[in-house]
């Protein structure tokens, strides 16, 4: 029996935006993964926590963003793991929970540049394939075996820019799924 290939795309998703979902759909359409799971991180060890929306709120927004797609899913697996959330532990947990799946880590070129700083990064490389997607301003060189550089479009959308624009009051939902923007407005997030 062939294992399903699941792309694991971890992040704060604060908030999830169309750049995230378009990337996931592109990876599915290109046949690089069968499904892509957005793993919402309650505590990314490489990011500040001060402007982070509550875990359950970010999880709910992510689920709203993918509810109409066939190959995108959202996982809260890290909510039950020790914090901060280290990807090596997340992948180990997923392998144990879903032995019928092959998990492939999806990261941006920015994260690849500092991948050697990740906790137990050698183990991740040894046990999993990686897919790297392009990010503006990052060159990809010396790519080892087991790492694929995805030919996906550069999507110039940033969660930070979206949060800042909402806070300033000059944002109309560009770059967000309409249902996500509606929920953000109803709940008054990022104001």
C-alpha positions as CSV (number, residue, x, y, z in Angstrom):
1,X,0.0,0.0,0.0
2,X,1.4,3.4,-1.0
3,X,1.7,5.9,1.8
4,X,-0.1,9.2,1.3
5,X,2.3,12.1,1.1
6,X,1.4,14.9,3.6
7,X,3.2,18.2,3.5
8,X,3.6,19.7,6.9
9,X,3.7,23.5,6.9
10,X,4.1,24.8,10.4
11,X,3.7,28.4,11.5
12,X,2.0,30.9,13.7
13,X,-0.5,31.8,10.9
14,X,-1.2,35.1,12.6
15,X,-3.4,35.3,10.6
16,X,-3.4,32.7,7.8
17,X,-3.6,34.5,4.4
18,X,-4.0,33.7,0.7
19,X,-0.3,33.3,0.3
20,X,-0.3,30.4,2.6
21,X,-3.3,28.7,1.0
22,X,-2.2,29.4,-2.6
23,X,1.2,27.8,-1.8
24,X,-0.5,24.7,-0.3
25,X,-2.7,24.4,-3.4
26,X,0.2,24.8,-5.7
27,X,2.2,22.0,-4.0
28,X,-0.9,19.7,-4.3
29,X,-1.5,20.6,-7.9
30,X,2.1,19.9,-8.8
31,X,1.9,16.5,-7.2
32,X,4.6,17.2,-4.6
33,X,2.1,16.3,-1.8
34,X,-1.3,14.6,-1.7
35,X,-2.4,16.9,1.1
36,X,-0.9,19.9,2.9
37,X,-1.5,20.3,6.6
38,X,-1.1,23.7,8.2
39,X,0.2,23.0,11.7
40,X,-0.7,26.0,13.8
41,X,2.0,26.6,16.4
42,X,1.1,27.8,19.8
43,X,4.8,28.8,20.4
44,X,7.2,29.1,17.6
45,X,10.7,29.2,19.2
46,X,11.9,31.6,16.5
47,X,9.2,34.2,16.8
48,X,8.1,36.8,19.3
49,X,4.9,36.2,21.2
50,X,3.8,39.8,22.0
51,X,1.3,40.3,19.1
52,X,0.2,36.7,18.8
53,X,-3.5,36.1,18.6
54,X,-4.8,33.4,21.0
55,X,-4.1,29.8,19.9
56,X,-7.7,28.8,19.4
57,X,-8.5,32.0,17.4
58,X,-5.6,31.4,15.0
59,X,-6.7,27.7,14.7
60,X,-10.3,28.7,13.9
61,X,-9.2,31.2,11.3
62,X,-7.0,28.6,9.6
63,X,-9.9,26.1,9.5
64,X,-12.2,28.8,8.0
65,X,-9.5,29.5,5.3
66,X,-9.3,25.8,4.1
67,X,-12.9,24.6,4.6
68,X,-13.6,24.8,0.8
69,X,-10.5,23.1,-0.4
70,X,-10.0,19.4,-1.1
71,X,-6.3,19.0,-0.2
72,X,-5.7,21.5,2.6
73,X,-6.1,20.6,6.2
74,X,-5.4,22.2,9.6
75,X,-3.7,20.4,12.5
76,X,-3.6,21.4,16.2
77,X,-1.1,18.6,17.0
78,X,1.3,21.1,18.6
79,X,-1.3,22.2,21.1
80,X,-0.8,19.0,23.1
81,X,3.1,19.0,22.8
82,X,5.6,20.7,25.2
83,X,6.3,24.3,24.4
84,X,8.1,25.8,22.7
85,X,7.1,23.8,19.6
86,X,10.0,22.1,18.0
87,X,9.3,20.6,14.5
88,X,11.3,17.5,15.2
89,X,8.9,16.6,18.0
90,X,5.9,17.5,15.9
91,X,7.0,15.2,13.0
92,X,7.7,12.4,15.5
93,X,4.2,12.7,17.0
94,X,2.6,12.7,13.5
95,X,4.6,9.6,12.4
96,X,3.4,7.8,15.5
97,X,-0.2,8.9,15.0
98,X,-0.4,8.3,11.3
99,X,2.0,5.4,10.4
100,X,0.3,5.1,7.0
101,X,1.4,8.6,5.9
102,X,4.8,10.0,4.7
103,X,5.4,13.4,6.2
104,X,7.3,16.0,4.2
105,X,8.4,19.3,5.8
106,X,7.5,22.4,3.9
107,X,9.5,25.5,4.7
108,X,10.3,28.9,3.1
109,X,13.7,29.8,1.8
110,X,14.1,32.2,4.7
111,X,13.7,29.2,7.1
112,X,16.1,27.1,5.0
113,X,18.8,29.8,5.4
114,X,18.7,29.3,9.2
115,X,17.7,25.6,9.3
116,X,21.0,24.6,10.9
117,X,19.8,26.6,14.0
118,X,16.7,24.4,14.3
119,X,16.5,22.0,17.2
120,X,17.8,18.6,16.0
121,X,17.7,19.7,12.4
122,X,20.0,16.8,11.4
123,X,17.3,14.3,12.5
124,X,14.6,16.1,10.5
125,X,16.8,15.8,7.4
126,X,17.6,12.2,8.1
127,X,14.0,11.1,8.6
128,X,12.0,13.4,6.2
129,X,12.1,14.9,2.8
130,X,11.9,18.7,2.7
131,X,10.2,21.0,0.2
132,X,11.5,24.6,0.1
133,X,9.4,27.3,-1.4
134,X,10.9,30.6,-2.7
135,X,10.8,33.8,-0.7
136,X,11.8,37.2,-1.9
137,X,15.4,38.1,-1.3
138,X,16.6,34.6,-0.5
139,X,19.0,32.6,-2.8
140,X,18.9,28.8,-2.7
141,X,22.2,27.1,-3.1
142,X,23.9,23.8,-2.2
143,X,20.6,21.9,-1.8
144,X,21.3,18.4,-0.4
145,X,19.6,15.2,-1.5
146,X,16.1,14.8,-0.1
147,X,15.4,18.5,-0.4
148,X,13.2,19.7,-3.3
149,X,13.0,23.4,-4.3
150,X,9.4,23.9,-5.3
151,X,8.7,26.0,-8.4
152,X,5.9,28.0,-6.9
153,X,5.1,31.7,-7.4
154,X,6.4,34.4,-5.1
155,X,3.3,35.7,-3.3
156,X,4.0,39.1,-1.7
157,X,1.6,38.9,1.3
158,X,2.7,39.2,4.9
159,X,0.8,38.4,8.1
160,X,2.8,41.2,9.7
161,X,1.7,43.7,7.1
162,X,-1.9,42.5,7.4
163,X,-1.9,42.9,11.2
164,X,-0.3,46.4,11.0
165,X,-2.9,47.5,8.4
166,X,-5.8,46.2,10.4
167,X,-4.4,48.0,13.5
168,X,-4.1,51.2,11.6
169,X,-7.6,50.9,10.3
170,X,-6.8,51.1,6.6
171,X,-7.3,47.5,5.6
172,X,-10.1,46.0,3.5
173,X,-9.3,42.3,3.6
174,X,-6.9,42.1,0.6
175,X,-5.0,38.9,0.7
176,X,-7.4,37.1,3.1
177,X,-10.1,34.6,2.4
178,X,-13.4,36.6,2.6
179,X,-14.7,34.4,5.4
180,X,-11.4,34.9,7.4
181,X,-11.7,38.6,7.0
182,X,-15.4,38.5,8.1
183,X,-14.4,36.6,11.2
184,X,-11.6,39.0,12.0
185,X,-14.0,41.9,11.7
186,X,-16.7,40.3,13.8
187,X,-14.3,39.4,16.6
188,X,-12.3,42.7,16.4
189,X,-9.0,40.8,16.0
190,X,-5.7,42.8,15.6
191,X,-7.4,46.2,16.3
